[in-house]
């Protein structure tokens, strides 16, 4: 299965609110399809960058909510 085929199957269920989660899934999906168990420095870096982006957005949303409450 290609990424486009997999993406079309899971996007109809709308599992993610944030497109970064879809990007993270795409990265893992394509890496597993191409290399299966090879985890190299570039893969860890790409996963880390996406994870930090997701975490930063969550923290910003939390701060925004906290400031709106005050």
N, C-alpha and C positions, 0 to 999 in steps of 0.2 A: 504494500500500500504506500502511496506517495503522501507527502505532507498535505497537498491540496485535497486529496480524497479524505484523509483523516480529519482535516480541518472542517470540511463540509459536513462530516458526520457529527462532530461534537458541537459545532457552533449552533446548530439548530436547538440544542438544549440550553444554550446561553449559560454555561457554567461559570463564566468569569465576568466580573464587573469592570475589571481593569485590563486593558489590552496588554499590559506588561506580563500578566500571567500567561496569556496566549503566546507571547514571545518566548517566555521561559519554557513552555511546553513544546513549542516548535524547536527550540534549540536542543532540548533533550531528545525529542523524537528523531530529528534528523541525525543527531550524533549517534544514537543507538542504531539507527538504520544503516549508517555508513561504517561505523567502527565497532559496534556492539560493546565490548568491554574496555576499550582503550580510553582511559581518562588522562588527558594530558594537561599541561599548564594552560594552554589557550582555552580549553573547555572550562576549566575551573575559573579562569578569569572571566569568561563570558557569563557563566552562571552567577558569579559573584557580583558583577556589574548589574545584572538584571535584578538580583535579590536586593542589593542596596538601593536600587531605584524604587522597588516596591516598598521596602522598609521606610525610606525617606518620605514617600507619598503618604504612607499610613501615619507617620509621625506628624507631618504637616497637617493632615486632616484632623488628628487628635488635638493639636494645638489650636487649630481654627475653631473647633468645637468648644474648647476650653475658654478661648477668648470671647466667643459669642455668648457664653453663659454668664460671664462677668459683667 
